[in-house]
Amino acid sequence: MLELLNPVNAVEVIGNYLNVGGPVVVALLISTFVMWVLISERFLYFLFPARRLVRKQAERWDGLDDRGSWAAHAFRERLLSEVRIENERYLGPIKALIVITPLLGLLGTVTGMIEVFQVIVDTGASNARLMASGISRATIPTMTGLAVSLTGVFSINYLERKNLRVVTALSDQLSVEAGMGYGAKKRLTSDDEEAADVNITPLLDIVFILLIFFIVTATFLDEVGIGITSPSPDPPEELRRPPPTLVLAVRNDGFVMVDDVRMIDPRSVTPVVEAFRAENPNGVVLLNAAPDAPVEATVLVLDQSRSAGVDPAIAIQRR
């Protein structure tokens, strides 16, 4: 908190607050500034000018000789009305600003919800990092609007009570003689009681905010289950191409044909297999034995392949 006393830190904090809250917070701060300028003016008025005005009106009444006629009663009402009108100056705009601030907070809530919904539409799934901006723009204006409206409500109530006390005290000072059906301190006119109005804007704000958090929490629920990964419709080229194959065909005379290209002795199979595996690490060695091939030659080729580190696939032809 002490860091906020530094003007540089205060400006940085306010800038971050406006950036996170969005343009609605700027409008809220402007309306707050105007409202408190008017409230401050009214506080200063009741401290000094209001007292001078009351003394002036009392002096004007004391200088009147006739206080029992209808004209005297009308003059008394005029003096009270002048004080009342001066006391109620700017109270109407203050009340309007107090009502506007929750509406601006509601506007910020709606714009933040629109941003959250747009993130859901664009990403196709919930993303907490992308939604954070929209949620901030929905909650910060609401908090600001309600806080400003709350302080304004206390201020306007104090100013209205102060106005009533000043007018009542002046009315007691301007005593009149009874006559023409009016009492000594009765006013010719009386104010009608203002009908109590119900402002549901804060309630709508809370409902919208609860809706946002319901959407976010309902979307981010992790369900326990088995994840299924579907195969790729277009596998890579290396998966579609068959691996290289070395065919070692054992003939009936005991010699070995390598890929039907050259003939070698069974005792020379090891270097051939090693050279093949060096060129093709994923290659396959196939041992193909003729029906009447000597068993000793087939076993020797198998041992030679295993000596090269390869366990070949064996295929024996039928007679």
N, C-alpha and C positions, 0 to 999 in steps of 0.2 A: 504493500500500500504506500510506503514511503517513496517508492520509485516514481509513483504518479505525480509527486510534487515537482519532479524535474520536468520542465516544459518539453524537452525533447522526447522523453519517454511518454509523456501524456499525449503528444501529437501522434506518436507511433501507435499507441494503443487505440486512440480514436480512429486513426486511419484503418487499422486492421478491423475494428468493429464495423466501420462503414463498408469495408470490402466484403466482409462475411455476410452482413445483413442485407446488402443490396440497396438499390435506389429507394426503396420504401423507407428504410431507416433514415436516409437523408431528408425525405419529406417529413418524417416524424420529428427529427431534430429541429427543423425549421419551424414547424408548428409549435413545438415545445418552447423554443426561444421566444416566439411572438406571444404565446400565452403567458409566459412568466414575466415578460416585459410589462404586459397589461396588469398582471397581478401585483407586481412590484409598484407600479404607478398607483394602484388602488390602496395598497398598504401605506404608501407615503401620503396619499390624499387624506386618509382617516387620521394620520398622525398630526398633520398641520392644517391644511386648508379647510377640512371639515369643521374643525373647532372654530376657526375664524368665521366661517359661514353661519354656524349656529349662533354665535354671538351677534353677528350682523342682523340676522332675522329677529332675534330677541329684542335688539335695540329698535328695530323698525316697529315691532309690536308694542313696545313700551311707549313709543312716541304717539300712539293712537289714543285719542280721547274717548271715542265711542266704541265700546266693546260688547254691546248687547244687541245691536241691529243685525239684520241679515247681511248687510255689506261688511260688517266686522267679521262675521263668521266666514264669509267668502274670502276676505283678505287673509284670515288665519289659514284657511285651506290652501290659499295660494302660496303663503310662506312655507308651509309644510311640503307642498308639492315641489317647490323649487329645490328644497333640501333633498327630497327623495329622488328627484330626477338627477341631481348632481351626484348623489351617492351611488345611484345605479348605472352611472356612465361606465361603459366598457364591460359591465357584467354580462350583457348578452353575448358579445364576442367571446368572452372567456368561457361561457357555457357551451357555445358552439364548438370551440376548440377542444373542450373536454369530451364532447361527443365524437368529434372527428378522429381523435387519436386512437380509440379502439377500432374504428372503422379502417383506419390506415393499417393497424396491426392485422386486421382480418384480411385486408388486401395482400399484405405480405405473406400471410398463411396460404392464401389461394395461389399466389405466384410460385411459392415454394413447392406446393403440391403439384402444380403443373410441371415444374422442373423434375420432380421425382418421377412422375409418370412418364415423362419423356426419356429419362434414363432407362426405365424399365422397357420402354418400347424399343430403344436403340440397341441395348445390350441383349435383350431377350431373356435375361436372367438377372437376379438381384446382385448388385455390386455395391457393397457398403461404402467403398471409397468414393465412387461416383455419386452415390446418393447423399453423401455428407453435406455437399454444397446446398442441395435443395432443402434438406432438413434444416440446415442453419438459417436459410432464408425464410423458412416457415415459422421457426420458433423465436428467433431474435426479434423480428418486428412485433410479434405478439407480446413478448415480454416487455419490450420498450413501450408499446402503446398502453398496456395495462398499468405499468409503473407511472407513466406520465399522467394518465387519467386519474389514478388513485391520488396523486399529490394535488392535482387540480380540484378534485372533489372536496378534499379537506379545505383547500384555500377558498373555494367559492362558498362553502358553508360558513366559514368564518366571516367572509365579507358580507354575506346576506344577514347574518346575525348582527354584525356591527351596524349595518344600515338600519335594521329594525330598532336597535337600541338607541341610535342617534335620533331617529325620527320620533320614537316614543318619548325620549327625554325632552326634545324640543316641544312636543305636544303638551307635555306637562307644564312646561314653562309658559306657554301661550295660553294662559287661563282667560276665559271669557265669562261674561255674565249670562245667566240663563235667560232665554227669551226666544220667542217664535218657535217654541217646541223643541229647541235644541238644548242639550245639557251643557254644563259648564265646560266640559272638555270633550264633548262629542264632535266627531268629524262629520262634515256634510256627506262625504263619500267614504266608502269602505272597499278595500281590495278583496276580490274573490279569492278564495283559497285555490292555489294551483293544484290541478289534478296530478296525482302521482303517476309518473310514467315508468314503464318497465323497459330497460335497455337489455336486450338479449344478445348484443354483439359479443361480449366476453364469453357467453355460453357457446355461441357458434365458433368462436376461436378455439375453445377447448375441444369441441367436437371434431373440428378439422385436424387438430394436432393429434388427438387420439386415433383418428383414421389413418394418419401417416404412420404412426408407430405400429398400428395393427398391420398395415400392409408390409412394413419392413420386417417385423418379427415373423409374420406368417410366411414370408417368402424365404427367410433364411433358416427355417427349421430343417434340420438334417434327419432324414428318415433312414432307419437301419434296414439294410437289404443287401442283395448281391449285385455288384456291378457287372454289367454285361457289355463287352466290347465287340461290336460287330466287325467282321473281316472287311478289309479294304476291297472295294470293287475293282480296283486297278492295282494289283501288286507290282512291286518293282521288277525291272527287267531281269535282275540276277536271280529272282525267285522263279520266274517263268522259264528260264533257260536251264536245261538239264546239266548236271555237273559232268566234267570230263571223265571218261572211263578208259581204263587200261585193261584190255582183254588178254588173258594168258590162256591159250588153248593147248591142252596136253594131247598130243597125237598118240595113235596106237603104237608108233615106233619109239616112244619115249621122249621125243623132242617137243619143244614148246614153240608155238607160233605167237608172236607178239602183234596183236591187232591185225592178224592175217597179212602182215607185211614182211616180217623177217622171222627166221627160225633161229633159236638159240638153244644152248644146252641147259637142262634144268638147274645145273649148278651155277649158272650165270644170271639167275632171276633177280638176286638181291640188288646189284647195281642198277638194273633196269627199273625196278620199282622205286629205288631211292631217287633216281633222276626224274621219274614221273611225278613223285610227290614234291620234289623241289620246284618243279614248274607249275604244278597244280595242287596247292595245299588242300583244297576241298575235293579233289578227285576221288574216284572210286575204282578199286581194283577188283576185277571179276575173274575168277578161276573157272574155266570151262573144260571139263574132262570128257574125252570121247568115251563111248561105251566100252571099247576094248583097250582103253589106255592102261598102261601098267600102273598098278597101285603104288609101287615104289616111286615112280616118277611124279605122280600126283601129290603124294605126301611130301616129296622133296621140294616141289614148287611151293606148297603151302608153308613149309618151314622157312624157305628162302624169303617169302613175302613177309612173314612175321618177323624175321630177322631185320627187315628194312623198316619195321615199325608199323606195318599195315596188316590188318586182319581182313583178308579178301572175302568177297562173297563167292560161294561155291555153287556151281551148276553142273550136274552130271547128266549127260545125255542118255536117253533110253536106247536100247537096241532096236 
